[in-house]
Amino acid sequence: MGCYSKEELDMFRHGEMSVLSRICCKAHLKECEACQHRLAELCEDDLLVKELQQRVSVYEKINFDNKKILTSEL
């Protein structure tokens, strides 16, 4: 079998493959540096998304707190 797509590797990461597909993918990953790299990129993307979500959450909290202060001053 050839390399797995990012979509397939994402399914692998999230346990969305059948048992047989997961076994085949895991065996392939042991041998294929390209797929190992692609899988690592997906994990890095998750970290980036998580960091962005945290920053948005902080921004929303600050924005909400500022609105409370402004409305209480009126």
LINBELKA-V701740 format. One line per field, one symbol per residue. ss: DSSP state (H for helix, E for strand, C for the rest). Layout:
# LINBELKA-V701740
ss = ???
This chain:
# LINBELKA-V701740
ss = CCCCCHHHHHHHHCCCCCHHHHHHHHHHHHHCHHHHHHHHHHHHHHHHHHHHHHHHHHHHHHHHHHHHHHHHHC
